Amino acid sequence: MSIPTLVTERLILKPLEAEDASQIQALYPRWEIVRYMVSSVPWPYPDDGARHYVNNVALPDMEKGIAWFWTLRRQEAPNQLIGLICLYDEEDNNRGFWLAPEWQGQGYMREASIAATDYWFNTLNKPVLRAPKAALNQRSQRISASSGMRLIKTEKKAYVSGELDSELWEITREEWNALQRSTGGQVS
């Protein structure tokens, strides 16, 4: 299945391509972004880190049909990547994202998250979506809570910034679609 471009009110979610690595490399290696990423993310981030990840992890997983990656771009600047969102068909780790700090706090990731979550449930027909996160990552928690997810598990996990309390959030397809119907597709 080829991955479609998704369009929201303000964003274009464009499927990840090898050419995106240079823009990712310019944005991603910042402490504000990586501190709550899993410990397998190298830090300090290597000069070829994005190229390696895109070409050796993300694109191969997309080809295998176990991952769906989109770059986030504002509609008024479609050539400028501002973040990334991905879905993974992996136990207890189905959605992840990051957004450049200068674009945070404007609702862009919430908008992208709604589009990706809807794709997970209503295109891929998955029964449940689970998203792990560092408990300290309050912005990510707010996105999960506002989209109807609930906290189902806490544990310790290794992140780039060290061992932290970690949370696992969940929503089912039935819950998601009921929420979409009750809000007219406008999750707050």
N, C-alpha and C positions, 0 to 999 in steps of 0.2 A: 504494500500500500504506500503510495507516495504521500508525503506530508504536505497538506495544503497551507497556504498563507491564511492567517486568521486576521480579521479586521475588527477593531472595536471602535468605540466613539472617537478616541484620540490616537489610537495606536495601530501599527501594522506589526503583526507577529510573523516574521519571515523565517521559513525553515533555514536552519544553520547550514552554511556552506564553508568550504575550506578557506575561501577568501576573507571570511569574517575574522580569522585568527588575528590579523594585525590590529583591528579595532579592539578586539577583546584584550589583547596584550597591552594596549595603551590605557585601558580603563580598569581592568581587573586587579592588578597587583597593588592594592591599597588595603591597609590594615582595616579600615572601616568595612570593607567588603569581605575580606578573607577570615577575619578573626572568629566567625561563627561557622566556618566551613569545616567539613570533616578533616581529621588530621592527615589524611592521605594527600591533601593539597600541599605541595611543597612551599615552604616559606623559609627564607625569602624566595619569592617566585622567580624562577629562571627566565632568562631572556627569550627562550623559545617555548616557554610553558604553555601558552595558548595554542601555538601551532601543534605541539605534541598532543595536547588534550583533544583538540578538535579532530586531528587526523588519525589518532591512534585509539581514542576512546569514543568520543561522541559520534562521529560519522560512521564508524564500524557498527556501533550499537544501533544506530538508526537503520543501517542496511539490514541488520539481523531482525529488525522489527520489534526490538525490546526497549527502544527509547525514541522519544520525540523531542527535538530541541528547536526552539525558536529564538531568534534575536528580536529584541524589542526596539522599535523605532517609532518616533512620533510621526504622525501623518504629515505634518508640515516640514519635516526634515527626514525623508525616507532613506537617505543614504547614511545617516548618522545612527550608529548602534548606541543604545543607552543601557542595555542590560540583556539578560538571558533568562529564559524559563524553560524547564524541561520536565517531561513526564518519563517515568521509568517503570517498566513492568518487573519490579523487584519487591520482594516481601518487605513490608513496613518502610518503604522508601519510594513513594510514587511521584512526588513533586518537589522540585527544588528551583530556586531562583536567586538572582542577584540583580541589583540596580545600582548604577553609579550614584554616589552620594549626592551629587548636584541635582539629580532628578528625583530624589526621595522626598516623601512628604506631600506629594501632589496627586496621589491616588493612581499613579501609573501601574504599580505592581498589583494593586487590587484589581484593576481593570484587566490586566494580562492574566492574572490568576483565575478570574472568573471564566475567561475564554478558554484557557487550558483545561480547567476543571470540567467545563461543559464538554469539551472535546473528549476527555477521558471517559466520561460517563455516556455520552450520547452519540459519539462516533465510534469509539473503541469498545463501548458496551461493557466497561469494567464494573464490577459490583461494589467496590469500595476503594476509596482513596485515602492513603495514609501519608502523612508528612511529618518527618522528624525535624526537630529544631533545638537549638540551645535554649534553655529556659531564660537566659539573659536577653535573647533576641526578641524584644518586645514588639518591634514593628512586624515581624513575621507572625508572632502570636496574634496580633490584632487582625491581620489578614485572615488567618485561619478562623478565629472566633467570629468575625463579621460575615464569613461565608458559610456559617452553620456548622463548622467542624467542632468537635469536642475533644478534650484531652482524655486519652485512654491509658497512658502509661508514662511513668517517669523512671529514669535510670541515670547512671553516670556514663558519659561517652567522651572519647578523645576528639577534641577540636583543634584547629590550628593554634588557638590561644591557650590550650591545655585541657585537662580533664574538667568537664563541667556537668552540671545537671542538664539532662536532656529530656525533652518531651516528645511524645508521639501523639499526633492529632489525627482524627478520623472523621469521615462522612461517608454514608452509603449513597448509592445511586438513587434509591427511593427518597432519602432525605433531601438530597440535592434537588431533584426534580420537583418535590413538593415545595421546597423553598422558592424555587424559580417560579412556580405557578402562583404562589401566594404573594410574591413581590413583583409579578409581571416581568420577571427576568432582571430585575434591578436589585441585586443583592447590595446591601448598604456597605 
